[in-house]
Amino acid sequence: MGNKKAKWLIYTVLVGLIPILSRLIVWFATKEGTVEILSSSDFIVFGLVLHISNINEIEHYSSLDEAWKTFQNGVSILFIVIYSIFLSLTLIDGNLVDLTVVTSCTMVLAFFSFLIGYSVYDRISKIDDRTC
């Protein structure tokens, strides 16, 4: 695995997973029913961290194809908007919004965000490998 991808996994993915991992630890340590094992807000944070990282990393490479950079930034911005909408839904009274659906949707989005982030860092790491 390239150095760039390893750093991405450690610095970005693990940091993004802190809320999910923290919730799991709290869930294990508390009495049943005290804390939900899954929360949409944790997956929203994970996705936001991944996409903000994508935007930041892409902007530092002048050797990347401009059309690809623009497309990837656009995808990340679109995902950030979608995550913001889901975050707004979590703030509405639980009787008005099906939070199970929101959590399921954010889990799926987070999975795709991970795949997108991996593809971005895979391409960037190949550029770094060629320039070394």
GIGI-V967895 format. One line per field, one symbol per residue. ss: DSSP state (~ for helix, > for strand, _ for the rest). phi: phi as a letter, one per 30 degrees, with the letter a starting at -180 (. if undefined). psi: psi as a letter, one per 30 degrees, with the letter a starting at -180 (. if undefined). A space follows every 50 residues. Layout:
ss: ???
phi: ???
psi: ???
This chain:
ss: __~~~~~~~~~~~~~~~~~~~~~~~~~~~__________~~~~~~~~~~~ ~~~~~~~~~______~~~~~~~~~~~~~~~~~~~~~~~~~________~~ ~~~~~~~~~~~~~~~~~~~~~~~~~~~~~~~_
phi: .deddddddddcdddddedddddddddddcdeidbddbbdddddeedded dddeedddddcdddedddeddddddddeddddddddddddddeedcbddd ddddddddedddddddeddddddddddddddd
psi: kleeeeeeeeeeeeeffeeeeeeeeeeefllkfekkfkkeeeeeeeeeee eeeeeeeeffjffkkeeeeeeeeeeeeeeeeeeeeeeeefflkfffkjfe eeeeefeeeeeeeeeeeeeefeeeeeeeeff.
